[in-house]
Amino acid sequence: MNQIFRKVLTFSAVLLCILLVIFGFTFASPWTGIIFVLLLCAISLPLELFASAIPRALFELKKLPAETAKAVFVILDTAATVGALALLDYFMHGVEILPVSAFIIALVLALFSLNDFTEKLEKEKEDIMPR
């Protein structure tokens, strides 16, 4: 089971590295790319949780409507991912990232996460408004 998990993780990291190279990221070696992707996931996950918690809390407190909460989530998640990419670009010397590429990748990842965020908002909306 451990070997299967490791192979799936490596395969996913390689696919993401290929996607990042298409968008203009430069890696010194394939292993640098894989380490970059794994570190990006490790750094981005807590930041994404934080980025989703703020608009969800404001929505629950009825300070934001659902559409505004979604927009705030996309902005915060994009900013968090750009920050993680910038941090990794600064500390990993074998990686070069164009700022425009970092923004595009961060926006695409935020838009993919928007579906999950919307489902959570709908569930909370049902919990807030009983039938």
Backbone as a chain_set.jsonl record, in Angstrom:
{"seq": "MNQIFRKVLTFSAVLLCILLVIFGFTFASPWTGIIFVLLLCAISLPLELFASAIPRALFELKKLPAETAKAVFVILDTAATVGALALLDYFMHGVEILPVSAFIIALVLALFSLNDFTEKLEKEKEDIMPR", "coords": {"N": [[0.817, -1.191, 0.0], [1.939, 1.216, 0.753], [3.872, 1.585, -1.237], [2.255, 1.921, -3.493], [0.941, 4.308, -2.877], [3.157, 6.043, -2.844], [3.977, 5.872, -5.514], [1.733, 6.906, -6.866], [1.708, 9.499, -5.816], [4.184, 10.445, -6.755], [3.754, 10.265, -9.531], [1.648, 12.113, -9.832], [2.968, 14.442, -9.025], [4.893, 14.653, -11.035], [3.25, 15.062, -13.283], [2.126, 17.559, -12.59], [4.463, 19.054, -12.556], [5.128, 19.006, -15.284], [2.994, 20.471, -16.292], [3.545, 22.922, -15.032], [5.98, 23.582, -16.249], [5.105, 24.03, -18.834], [3.789, 26.41, -18.404], [5.897, 28.13, -18.026], [7.618, 27.814, -15.87], [10.846, 27.058, -14.586], [12.966, 24.395, -13.93], [15.854, 23.081, -12.309], [16.394, 20.38, -12.363], [14.613, 17.267, -12.897], [14.01, 16.157, -10.363], [14.184, 18.361, -8.714], [11.929, 19.713, -9.557], [9.921, 17.919, -8.709], [10.293, 17.962, -5.922], [9.745, 20.648, -5.538], [6.98, 20.762, -6.201], [5.904, 19.087, -4.207], [6.625, 20.517, -1.893], [5.222, 22.856, -2.43], [2.584, 21.956, -2.249], [2.572, 21.259, 0.467], [2.97, 23.731, 1.708], [0.918, 25.29, 0.654], [-1.503, 24.098, 1.43], [-2.192, 24.649, 4.265], [-2.435, 27.42, 3.979], [-4.517, 27.641, 2.136], [-6.61, 26.574, 3.628], [-6.832, 28.557, 5.56], [-7.476, 30.702, 3.87], [-9.982, 29.918, 3.004], [-11.395, 29.828, 5.351], [-11.846, 32.419, 6.316], [-13.723, 33.84, 4.499], [-15.854, 32.013, 4.774], [-16.471, 32.176, 7.486], [-17.26, 34.861, 7.663], [-19.481, 34.721, 6.02], [-21.14, 32.991, 7.492], [-21.575, 34.597, 9.697], [-23.198, 36.376, 8.565], [-22.147, 38.636, 7.37], [-21.232, 38.789, 4.844], [-22.615, 38.276, 1.592], [-23.287, 35.244, -0.308], [-22.144, 35.265, -2.933], [-20.224, 37.301, -2.752], [-18.612, 36.221, -0.781], [-17.564, 34.07, -2.188], [-16.035, 35.454, -4.096], [-14.193, 36.747, -2.421], [-12.927, 34.493, -1.406], [-11.657, 33.481, -3.749], [-9.873, 35.577, -4.276], [-8.295, 35.617, -1.89], [-7.293, 32.974, -1.881], [-5.87, 32.914, -4.28], [-3.947, 34.883, -3.716], [-2.649, 33.658, -1.551], [-1.539, 31.371, -2.749], [0.133, 32.546, -4.662], [1.874, 33.8, -2.905], [3.029, 31.53, -1.674], [4.273, 30.389, -3.902], [6.096, 32.44, -4.513], [7.661, 32.404, -2.213], [8.821, 29.832, -2.366], [10.184, 30.161, -4.774], [12.056, 32.04, -4.013], [13.6, 30.701, -2.038], [14.356, 28.254, -3.197], [16.922, 27.544, -5.168], [17.177, 26.263, -7.583], [14.971, 26.772, -9.07], [13.003, 28.728, -11.213], [10.628, 31.219, -11.542], [8.262, 32.934, -13.406], [6.602, 35.96, -12.641], [4.058, 36.466, -13.809], [3.327, 33.927, -14.661], [3.157, 32.653, -12.191], [0.962, 33.994, -11.098], [-1.082, 33.25, -12.908], [-1.169, 30.428, -12.62], [-1.826, 30.311, -9.89], [-4.346, 31.536, -9.911], [-5.794, 29.753, -11.516], [-5.672, 27.432, -9.917], [-7.096, 28.39, -7.708], [-9.603, 28.789, -8.85], [-10.265, 26.154, -9.439], [-10.523, 25.218, -6.846], [-12.709, 26.617, -6.066], [-15.144, 25.324, -6.572], [-15.331, 23.333, -4.565], [-15.36, 25.029, -2.361], [-17.759, 26.385, -2.828], [-19.609, 24.304, -2.528], [-19.326, 23.832, 0.218], [-20.24, 26.27, 1.2], [-22.924, 26.162, 0.359], [-23.818, 24.021, 1.892], [-23.532, 25.117, 4.436], [-25.33, 27.186, 4.171], [-27.723, 25.791, 4.073], [-27.685, 24.762, 6.637], [-27.914, 27.086, 8.123], [-30.35, 28.184, 7.316], [-33.133, 26.745, 8.194], [-35.503, 24.293, 6.973]], "CA": [[0.0, 0.0, 0.0], [2.837, 2.355, 0.839], [4.485, 1.759, -2.548], [1.24, 2.445, -4.404], [0.77, 5.717, -2.524], [4.353, 6.753, -3.277], [3.958, 5.947, -6.974], [0.668, 7.84, -7.261], [2.18, 10.827, -5.451], [5.251, 10.809, -7.693], [3.132, 10.469, -10.836], [0.911, 13.377, -9.774], [3.945, 15.521, -8.973], [5.494, 14.765, -12.368], [2.258, 15.699, -14.153], [2.049, 18.967, -12.239], [5.714, 19.67, -13.026], [5.003, 19.199, -16.733], [2.082, 21.601, -16.457], [4.246, 24.136, -14.633], [6.978, 23.889, -17.28], [4.357, 24.613, -19.955], [3.479, 27.784, -18.039], [7.098, 28.95, -17.947], [8.467, 27.537, -14.715], [12.091, 26.406, -14.965], [13.53, 23.585, -12.856], [17.222, 22.656, -12.587], [16.342, 18.949, -12.647], [13.274, 16.732, -12.615], [13.813, 15.977, -8.922], [13.913, 19.687, -8.162], [10.525, 19.968, -9.846], [9.079, 17.087, -7.841], [10.408, 18.518, -4.569], [9.027, 21.914, -5.578], [5.543, 20.498, -6.164], [5.558, 18.561, -2.887], [6.698, 21.63, -0.943], [4.122, 23.767, -2.737], [1.379, 21.372, -1.654], [2.691, 21.322, 1.926], [2.829, 25.124, 2.141], [-0.358, 25.846, 0.195], [-2.658, 23.517, 2.114], [-2.647, 25.454, 5.41], [-2.831, 28.744, 3.508], [-5.835, 27.513, 1.522], [-7.569, 26.413, 4.718], [-7.003, 29.887, 6.129], [-8.161, 31.523, 2.873], [-11.397, 29.532, 2.934], [-12.044, 30.025, 6.651], [-12.264, 33.815, 6.501], [-15.023, 34.138, 3.876], [-16.907, 31.155, 5.332], [-16.88, 32.742, 8.778], [-18.007, 36.085, 7.394], [-20.774, 34.315, 5.482], [-21.935, 32.46, 8.602], [-21.964, 35.728, 10.541], [-24.062, 37.2, 7.706], [-21.454, 39.876, 7.013], [-21.023, 38.727, 3.396], [-23.476, 37.362, 0.841], [-22.575, 34.074, -0.84], [-21.33, 35.617, -4.106], [-19.073, 38.073, -2.288], [-17.744, 35.274, -0.078], [-16.845, 33.327, -3.229], [-15.031, 36.351, -4.67], [-13.148, 36.915, -1.409], [-12.169, 33.243, -1.381], [-10.774, 33.417, -4.925], [-8.798, 36.562, -4.087], [-7.399, 35.16, -0.82], [-6.618, 31.743, -2.283], [-4.886, 33.292, -5.289], [-2.851, 35.575, -3.029], [-1.909, 32.683, -0.738], [-0.746, 30.522, -3.638], [1.212, 33.382, -5.208], [2.847, 33.941, -1.819], [3.762, 30.265, -1.532], [5.157, 30.266, -5.069], [7.179, 33.412, -4.362], [8.528, 31.905, -1.143], [9.606, 28.721, -2.903], [11.085, 30.71, -5.784], [13.147, 32.724, -3.317], [14.465, 29.791, -1.29], [14.849, 27.145, -4.022], [17.779, 28.155, -6.178], [17.056, 25.54, -8.84], [13.637, 27.04, -9.613], [12.743, 30.095, -11.666], [9.207, 31.403, -11.797], [7.847, 34.242, -13.881], [5.472, 36.422, -11.826], [2.795, 36.288, -14.531], [3.015, 32.493, -14.603], [2.732, 32.345, -10.825], [-0.399, 34.5, -10.928], [-2.014, 32.436, -13.697], [-1.3, 29.127, -11.953], [-2.55, 30.515, -8.627], [-5.747, 31.808, -10.228], [-6.386, 28.5, -11.99], [-5.856, 26.565, -8.749], [-8.174, 28.96, -6.9], [-10.874, 28.527, -9.529], [-10.566, 24.738, -9.236], [-10.938, 25.068, -5.448], [-13.964, 27.34, -5.864], [-16.25, 24.373, -6.558], [-15.388, 22.762, -3.222], [-15.767, 26.109, -1.458], [-19.18, 26.639, -3.073], [-20.359, 23.215, -1.893], [-19.318, 24.067, 1.665], [-21.142, 27.397, 1.463], [-24.306, 25.696, 0.198], [-24.134, 23.204, 3.062], [-23.708, 26.033, 5.566], [-26.561, 27.939, 3.921], [-28.807, 24.899, 4.479], [-27.663, 24.672, 8.103], [-28.343, 28.36, 8.684], [-31.762, 28.381, 7.001], [-33.865, 25.471, 8.284], [-36.651, 24.166, 6.046]], "C": [[0.859, 1.252, 0.0], [3.499, 2.636, -0.511], [3.502, 2.338, -3.554], [1.034, 3.936, -4.145], [1.953, 6.548, -3.025], [4.379, 6.91, -4.793], [2.893, 6.919, -7.475], [1.097, 9.28, -6.967], [3.257, 11.313, -6.411], [4.678, 11.088, -9.075], [2.385, 11.8, -10.889], [1.872, 14.564, -9.763], [4.598, 15.731, -10.332], [4.527, 15.436, -13.334], [2.135, 17.194, -13.865], [3.313, 19.704, -12.664], [5.654, 19.944, -14.525], [4.085, 20.384, -17.016], [2.777, 22.918, -16.111], [5.302, 24.545, -15.656], [6.296, 24.511, -18.496], [4.051, 26.079, -19.672], [4.712, 28.649, -17.789], [7.952, 28.76, -16.714], [9.706, 26.801, -15.215], [12.65, 25.675, -13.751], [14.918, 23.115, -13.268], [17.273, 21.173, -12.95], [14.926, 18.457, -12.404], [13.002, 16.555, -11.119], [13.556, 17.301, -8.232], [12.452, 20.048, -8.382], [9.604, 19.189, -8.939], [9.113, 17.61, -6.408], [9.652, 19.841, -4.484], [7.522, 21.696, -5.444], [5.129, 19.983, -4.79], [5.603, 19.656, -1.817], [5.568, 22.634, -1.165], [2.818, 23.248, -2.128], [1.413, 21.493, -0.129], [2.5, 22.743, 2.447], [1.445, 25.662, 1.812], [-1.561, 25.32, 0.957], [-3.087, 24.328, 3.332], [-3.094, 26.855, 4.986], [-4.214, 28.712, 2.862], [-6.911, 27.327, 2.583], [-7.87, 27.759, 5.37], [-7.793, 30.787, 5.174], [-9.636, 31.157, 2.76], [-12.12, 29.809, 4.246], [-12.568, 31.44, 6.815], [-13.589, 34.1, 5.805], [-16.161, 33.254, 4.394], [-17.405, 31.706, 6.664], [-17.69, 34.014, 8.582], [-19.388, 35.78, 6.817], [-21.682, 33.802, 6.596], [-22.416, 33.569, 9.526], [-22.874, 36.711, 9.808], [-23.471, 38.58, 7.442], [-21.217, 39.954, 5.514], [-22.091, 37.855, 2.757], [-22.632, 36.272, 0.188], [-21.66, 34.443, -2.008], [-20.087, 36.402, -3.712], [-18.093, 37.171, -1.544], [-16.937, 34.447, -1.073], [-15.738, 34.192, -3.839], [-13.868, 36.568, -3.706], [-12.292, 35.658, -1.322], [-11.191, 33.172, -2.549], [-9.604, 34.378, -4.764], [-7.803, 36.081, -3.037], [-6.627, 33.91, -1.217], [-5.559, 32.029, -3.346], [-3.684, 33.958, -4.636], [-2.005, 34.606, -2.202], [-1.017, 31.805, -1.613], [0.392, 31.308, -4.272], [2.289, 33.59, -4.149], [3.671, 32.684, -1.618], [4.726, 30.065, -2.693], [6.344, 31.218, -4.968], [8.177, 32.96, -3.298], [9.421, 30.767, -1.645], [10.593, 29.197, -3.961], [12.287, 31.376, -5.13], [14.13, 31.746, -2.68], [15.003, 28.618, -2.112], [15.63, 27.729, -5.194], [17.699, 27.455, -7.529], [15.722, 25.768, -9.542], [13.555, 28.505, -10.025], [11.283, 30.203, -12.075], [8.982, 32.818, -12.305], [6.641, 34.696, -13.062], [4.116, 36.239, -12.51], [2.371, 34.825, -14.493], [2.527, 32.092, -13.216], [1.295, 32.805, -10.596], [-1.402, 33.642, -11.677], [-2.245, 31.081, -13.037], [-2.101, 29.274, -10.662], [-4.031, 30.763, -8.883], [-6.458, 30.544, -10.699], [-6.634, 27.551, -10.814], [-6.988, 27.076, -7.849], [-9.531, 28.688, -7.535], [-11.267, 27.051, -9.437], [-11.065, 24.498, -7.807], [-12.282, 25.726, -5.184], [-15.165, 26.398, -5.804], [-16.423, 23.753, -5.175], [-15.863, 23.804, -2.216], [-17.263, 26.396, -1.594], [-20.046, 25.555, -2.435], [-20.423, 23.399, -0.383], [-20.241, 25.223, 2.032], [-22.599, 26.972, 1.365], [-24.732, 24.852, 1.392], [-24.368, 24.095, 4.277], [-24.983, 26.846, 5.414], [-27.769, 27.099, 4.342], [-28.871, 24.771, 5.99], [-28.185, 25.942, 8.75], [-29.851, 28.543, 8.498], [-32.49, 27.033, 7.068], [-35.078, 25.483, 7.359], [-37.95, 24.357, 6.724]], "O": [[0.543, 2.232, -0.674], [3.67, 3.795, -0.887], [3.883, 3.164, -4.383], [0.961, 4.731, -5.082], [1.764, 7.636, -3.569], [4.759, 7.965, -5.302], [3.138, 7.673, -8.416], [0.872, 10.174, -7.782], [3.24, 12.47, -6.831], [5.081, 12.053, -9.725], [2.48, 12.529, -11.877], [1.62, 15.576, -10.417], [4.832, 16.87, -10.736], [4.935, 16.289, -14.123], [2.051, 18.002, -14.79], [3.242, 20.858, -13.088], [6.086, 21.003, -14.98], [4.375, 21.206, -17.886], [2.615, 23.913, -16.817], [5.495, 25.736, -15.9], [6.846, 25.418, -19.119], [4.051, 26.902, -20.588], [4.574, 29.799, -17.374], [8.929, 29.487, -16.531], [9.627, 26.013, -16.158], [12.792, 26.258, -12.676], [15.145, 22.788, -14.433], [18.107, 20.76, -13.756], [14.125, 19.149, -11.776], [11.881, 16.782, -10.664], [12.792, 17.363, -7.268], [11.81, 20.621, -7.502], [8.612, 19.728, -8.448], [8.074, 17.691, -5.752], [8.995, 20.123, -3.482], [6.865, 22.375, -4.655], [4.1, 20.406, -4.261], [4.735, 19.719, -0.946], [5.025, 23.191, -0.211], [2.044, 24.018, -1.56], [0.395, 21.796, 0.493], [1.926, 22.935, 3.519], [0.862, 26.406, 2.6], [-2.548, 26.038, 1.113], [-4.264, 24.675, 3.429], [-4.025, 27.412, 5.567], [-4.996, 29.649, 3.023], [-8.009, 27.868, 2.451], [-9.019, 28.062, 5.692], [-8.668, 31.54, 5.602], [-10.458, 32.018, 2.446], [-13.335, 30.005, 4.251], [-13.633, 31.638, 7.398], [-14.518, 34.567, 6.465], [-17.309, 33.696, 4.448], [-18.605, 31.704, 6.939], [-18.696, 34.222, 9.26], [-20.352, 36.496, 7.091], [-22.864, 34.141, 6.638], [-23.517, 33.503, 10.071], [-23.27, 37.739, 10.356], [-24.197, 39.565, 7.309], [-21.024, 41.039, 4.965], [-22.446, 36.81, 3.303], [-21.406, 36.372, 0.139], [-20.52, 33.982, -2.067], [-19.014, 36.192, -4.278], [-16.88, 37.339, -1.664], [-15.765, 34.154, -0.836], [-14.629, 33.71, -4.071], [-12.706, 36.573, -4.112], [-11.072, 35.743, -1.18], [-10.022, 32.839, -2.358], [-8.467, 34.03, -5.082], [-6.594, 36.13, -3.265], [-5.437, 33.796, -0.923], [-4.473, 31.45, -3.314], [-2.539, 33.64, -4.959], [-0.78, 34.727, -2.162], [0.129, 31.528, -1.257], [1.5, 30.79, -4.407], [3.48, 33.56, -4.458], [4.883, 32.761, -1.413], [5.859, 29.624, -2.498], [7.471, 30.846, -5.298], [9.387, 33.115, -3.463], [10.623, 30.746, -1.381], [11.713, 28.692, -4.038], [13.406, 31.285, -5.635], [15.344, 31.933, -2.768], [16.026, 28.041, -1.742], [15.053, 28.333, -6.098], [18.125, 28.025, -8.534], [15.378, 25.057, -10.486], [13.977, 29.4, -9.293], [10.772, 29.392, -12.847], [9.455, 33.784, -11.706], [5.741, 33.895, -12.809], [3.133, 35.893, -11.854], [1.192, 34.521, -14.314], [1.602, 31.292, -13.08], [0.503, 32.095, -9.977], [-2.467, 33.332, -11.143], [-3.386, 30.637, -12.909], [-2.965, 28.446, -10.375], [-4.879, 30.256, -8.15], [-7.602, 30.296, -10.319], [-7.697, 26.935, -10.731], [-7.749, 26.283, -7.294], [-10.498, 28.389, -6.835], [-12.451, 26.726, -9.365], [-11.939, 23.659, -7.591], [-12.93, 25.425, -4.181], [-16.108, 26.653, -5.056], [-17.542, 23.661, -4.671], [-16.664, 23.507, -1.331], [-17.951, 26.622, -0.599], [-21.096, 25.853, -1.866], [-21.461, 23.149, 0.23], [-20.94, 25.172, 3.045], [-23.42, 27.371, 2.19], [-25.869, 24.951, 1.854], [-25.291, 23.859, 5.056], [-25.645, 27.162, 6.403], [-28.729, 27.628, 4.902], [-29.954, 24.68, 6.569], [-28.824, 25.892, 9.801], [-30.544, 28.999, 9.407], [-32.465, 26.267, 6.105], [-35.606, 26.539, 7.011], [-38.998, 24.281, 6.083]]}, "num_chains": 1, "name": "protein.A"}
